Amino acid sequence: MDQEKFSDDSLYEKKQHLKDNKSYNVYISSMPKDRESVPFHWHNEAELIVVKKGEVQIAVELDQKKEKRICREGDFVLVPPRYVHGLDQSPNHETEYETIFFTLDTLLPWQKDNTTDLLNDFFSKNHSVDDLFYIRNNTLGYHNAWRIIADIDYNCEKKGEIHSLAVRGNILNLCSVFMGDDHCPWADHQLQNDHQLQNVFFYVKEHLNEKITVKDAASLAGFATSYFEKYFLKITKTTFHKWLTVYRLEKAKRMLESSSNMKIGEIASTVGNWEQSEFCRHFRTAYQMTPSEYRKKATNRFKSDEEL
């Protein structure tokens, strides 16, 4: 995000988050014990917020529009450097959250390589707040992310240079969860911005209920199948089959959230030309719950949001 968008220095947070020459800092905060809100601000560090207890309202500004989300226990929010954001206590909730501040120097290798370009690209481009920077409970990547947070907490307690090095590796792993094949929107973004793969993305979007093979996708891109598989993996960091499955499941989730009248079998055929049993198996593998259980949980969550 361009620095020009933050010409109003009044939003710049002057608090020093990184001390003792460290490129990261981890600490726990609570609401309302420590504060009732964090006003809109921005800083040069990336910030990861992990809700450990209760819930909190977090807003991130993109293109002068503030996107607010209610984040509950177990949710993750990644705020890239120089993004305007703020936090508010949710009514009638005591909240505890872990904040991890870090610079790109924490993650970047000493010698510039493709990893450097990938990380810079991830943190510099504008993305949909809803799609990219939130990992919610029981979504793809969730269990892996929590395992990494547990490692970070352990290494922070131990202290020392070896454990400090381990934390840097943990933070890099956590960013890879947001970027990798467990988190479909990053791959979506790469597809839409690669002129050789755009046709594949938009074809899948319009023909989701049809059978689509790797050979079909390769033909749309104008590649031989073997070359297409290698090129797709290079651009998206996942295989075409994995991406297509996750893309279909994410569409199914949205349909489960918004359409209470559609039967599970109808959703299965709409998003993937799947039999209901096959769809349920894919869904359970990805989210550790059945489509019906997810629909019930989503309905209860949205009712709770409306009450606030």
Sequence and secondary structure as in RCSB ss.txt:
>XXXX:A:sequence
MDQEKFSDDSLYEKKQHLKDNKSYNVYISSMPKDRESVPFHWHNEAELIVVKKGEVQIAVELDQKKEKRICREGD
FVLVPPRYVHGLDQSPNHETEYETIFFTLDTLLPWQKDNTTDLLNDFFSKNHSVDDLFYIRNNTLGYHNAWRIIA
DIDYNCEKKGEIHSLAVRGNILNLCSVFMGDDHCPWADHQLQNDHQLQNVFFYVKEHLNEKITVKDAASLAGFAT
SYFEKYFLKITKTTFHKWLTVYRLEKAKRMLESSSNMKIGEIASTVGNWEQSEFCRHFRTAYQMTPSEYRKKATN
RFKSDEEL
>XXXX:A:secstr
  GGGG  GGGB       TT SEEEEEEEETTT SEEEEEB SSEEEEEEEESEEEEEEEETTEEEEEEEETT 
EEEE TT  EEEEE TT  EEEEEEEE HHHHS SS  HHHHHHHHHHHS   HHHHSEE TTSTTHHHHHHHHH
HHHHHHHH SHHHHHHHHHHHHHHHHHHHSTTSHHHHHHHHHT TTTHHHHHHHHH TTS   HHHHHHHHT  H
HHHHHHHHHHHSS HHHHHHHHHHHHHHHHHHH SSS HHHHHHHHHS  HHHHHHHHHHHHSS HHHHHHHHHH
HHHHHHH 
